[in-house]
Amino acid sequence: MYGNEVEVGQAVGSSGVRREELFITTKVMPEEIGEGDLQRSAAGSLKRLGLDYVDLLLFHWPNEAIPLSISVAALCDAKKLGLTRYIGVANFPTKLLEAAILLAADHGERLVANQCEYHPRLDQTKLLEACRASGIAFVSHTPLGQGRLVDDPTIGSTARRLGKTPAQILLRWNIQQPGIVAVPKSAQQARLVENLQVFDFKLSDEDMNDLFAMASADGRMVQPATAALEWD
């Protein structure tokens, strides 16, 4: 969907970094997660990337028009075919995630990640507990709240006190929680560098709780009309 697999592949090829040192993830669009379609989609991604495999292959979104048993079977088959080292899902609420975990186990495979929206405005306590109970990484997309949270006064105050940017505070809040990986987006090189500079400080319990207190019932920002999901 992002239309950047060719460019990512070119960057990897020209970087001089050994393939084994990189962890590359791609996704399968919801309409392509059926048997046969998913494997073809994954193979197409590899062709565009110029790679023999990706490290992680995810469903981009669930698709209620395709039975979960079929889509998970296809995902597991992609791993067995060597198209990916690991498999996971994205935007799966707890009930759907638990069903997918059991279906993958039926095929002798294990889901390793669930990539979902997460930031201080959105309480994901129940889903986080489910991921941790199953040993699944929670990959946090939209960790900056689509950029809307960088101007929040609570976050700004913490950032000024610690000599960090609001984006760094938001990312640190994410990764300081157990089992969470944050994947912020930026097209600016300076911001990419800044986003990595979050491992030299920690937020206090009070700072963490101040951000947790920002959660609201209408905090979800990513909700495609085509995905009528029963969110936690």
SVG drawing of the C-alpha trace seen along z (x, -y; Angstrom):
<svg xmlns="http://www.w3.org/2000/svg" viewBox="-18 -23 47 51">
<polyline fill="none" stroke="black" stroke-width="0.4" points="0.0,0.0 2.9,-2.4 4.3,-1.9 7.9,-1.9 9.1,1.7 11.2,1.0 12.9,-1.9 13.5,0.0 15.0,2.8 17.3,0.4 18.4,-1.2 19.1,2.2 21.1,3.2 23.2,0.1 23.7,-0.3 26.6,2.1 24.9,3.5 24.7,7.3 21.2,8.7 21.4,10.6 21.8,7.3 18.5,6.0 14.9,6.8 12.6,6.2 8.8,6.3 6.1,6.1 2.3,6.5 -0.4,8.2 -3.4,6.1 -6.7,7.3 -8.2,8.3 -5.1,10.5 -5.0,12.6 -6.9,15.6 -5.3,18.9 -3.1,18.4 -3.5,14.7 -1.4,14.2 1.5,16.4 1.4,14.5 1.4,11.2 4.4,12.1 6.3,13.4 5.5,10.1 6.8,8.2 10.1,10.1 10.5,9.4 10.0,5.7 12.3,5.7 14.9,7.8 15.2,10.1 14.9,13.9 12.8,13.5 11.4,10.9 11.9,11.2 8.2,10.6 5.1,10.9 1.9,9.4 -1.8,9.1 -2.3,5.4 -5.9,5.6 -8.4,8.4 -10.9,9.1 -14.3,10.5 -15.1,11.6 -12.3,14.2 -12.5,16.8 -9.8,16.4 -9.0,20.2 -8.2,19.7 -6.1,16.6 -4.1,17.9 -3.4,21.1 -2.1,19.1 0.1,17.0 1.5,20.2 2.1,21.6 4.1,18.5 6.4,19.2 6.8,22.8 7.6,21.8 10.5,19.7 9.0,16.4 9.3,15.0 11.1,15.9 8.2,14.9 4.5,14.2 2.1,11.9 -1.0,9.8 -1.9,6.1 -4.9,4.3 -6.3,7.4 -8.4,6.8 -8.1,9.4 -10.8,11.8 -9.6,12.0 -6.0,12.3 -6.7,15.2 -8.5,17.0 -5.6,16.4 -3.0,17.7 -4.9,21.0 -5.3,21.4 -1.6,20.8 -0.8,23.4 -2.9,25.9 -0.5,25.5 2.5,25.8 3.3,22.1 3.5,19.2 2.4,15.6 5.1,13.2 3.6,9.7 0.4,7.7 0.9,4.2 -1.8,1.8 -2.4,-1.8 -1.0,-3.0 -0.3,-6.4 -1.3,-8.1 -4.8,-9.0 -5.7,-5.3 -6.0,-2.8 -4.8,0.6 -4.6,2.3 -6.6,5.4 -4.9,6.0 -1.5,5.5 -2.3,8.0 -3.3,10.6 -0.1,10.0 2.1,10.4 0.2,13.5 1.0,15.1 4.5,13.9 3.6,11.7 5.3,8.4 3.0,5.4 4.2,3.2 2.9,-0.3 1.9,-2.1 0.8,-5.8 2.9,-6.2 3.0,-10.0 -0.8,-10.2 -0.5,-11.2 1.6,-14.2 -1.4,-15.6 0.2,-14.8 3.5,-16.7 1.7,-20.0 0.0,-18.6 1.0,-20.7 1.5,-17.7 4.0,-16.2 5.6,-19.5 6.2,-20.2 7.9,-16.8 10.0,-17.3 11.2,-20.7 12.1,-19.5 14.1,-16.5 15.7,-18.4 14.0,-16.1 11.5,-16.7 7.8,-15.8 8.2,-13.0 11.0,-11.5 8.8,-11.6 6.1,-9.8 8.4,-7.1 10.1,-6.7 6.6,-6.2 5.9,-3.4 9.2,-1.5 9.5,-1.8 6.5,0.5 7.3,4.2 6.8,6.0 6.3,2.9 8.1,1.9 7.3,-1.5 7.4,-2.2 7.1,-6.0 7.0,-7.4 9.0,-10.2 10.2,-11.4 12.9,-13.7 16.4,-12.5 16.8,-14.7 13.6,-13.3 14.7,-9.7 17.9,-10.3 15.9,-12.0 13.5,-9.1 16.4,-6.8 17.7,-9.0 15.4,-7.6 17.6,-5.1 19.7,-7.5 16.9,-8.5 13.9,-7.2 10.6,-8.6 9.7,-8.5 6.7,-6.7 5.0,-10.0 5.8,-11.0 4.5,-7.7 1.3,-8.0 0.7,-11.6 0.7,-10.2 -1.5,-7.2 -4.0,-9.7 -4.4,-11.2 -6.4,-8.2 -9.9,-9.0 -12.9,-7.1 -12.6,-8.7 -8.8,-8.4 -8.6,-6.0 -7.3,-7.8 -7.1,-5.0 -10.4,-3.4 -10.9,-2.5 -14.5,-2.4 -13.8,1.1 -12.8,2.6 -15.8,2.8 -14.0,4.3 -15.1,4.9 -12.3,3.0 -11.3,3.6"/>
</svg>
